[in-house]
Amino acid sequence: MYSACWWFVVLVGLAANSFAAPRQHTVALGRWRVVNAVTDDGHPQQVKVRALFVDRHFREYAAGIPHDVTDRMFVIRRTRRVNDSLPTENGKKPRWVWQLDGWLSIDRLTGRIAQLNFPAFDPEVSQASWYRDYAAYCGRSDDGDTIYMVVVQLGRRKPLLKKEFASDGCSAPLWERNPTRVTFKGRSEKNSFVVRAHSAIGETESESGEGPE
């Protein structure tokens, strides 16, 4: 009888543990440091970076201000160190250079970090602008000859918008609410789109006479 009761208590304890809430992970960003990031062409630019830690363990380097998508998840720009040593320099210490990369999503509850795959995103020219779980940016084709206006939504494989942009590029797009609207502005053209659940509807305004001051 005593043995049966003991096993009953053990089973109840195991069942209770199986329904226990998952352990909260600690996600933190370190101190800022200024580094010289280089493009593929070798042009340097100063970038403020800091380390990303999960449970006090270093995971990634990040740049810029994080964007809170929900109270549980945020996104941030990734940076990385690349070994720039030539084959003829074999045997010497690695020559590390900094580069801007794509975007990361971080789940504060699970500590999971995922790299976001944005179509036509070019780390050297694309400046993503966030609103809720939407990101808008000017992308570039693989050959560099075509600029695209792109709007993506987290969790969706296909972009809500990917349309050729007549301008030679754009700064970070501007968001508005009620209705949700995003505007891409280049030197000679401005395009606005109302973003809805599954699409982005264009409200195009041409500024063909406008140029740099």
Summary of the structure (lengths in Angstrom):
residues: 213
radius of gyration: 23.2
end to end distance: 91.1
largest distance: 92.4
contacts: 548
relative contact order: 0.10
helix: 9%
strand: 48%
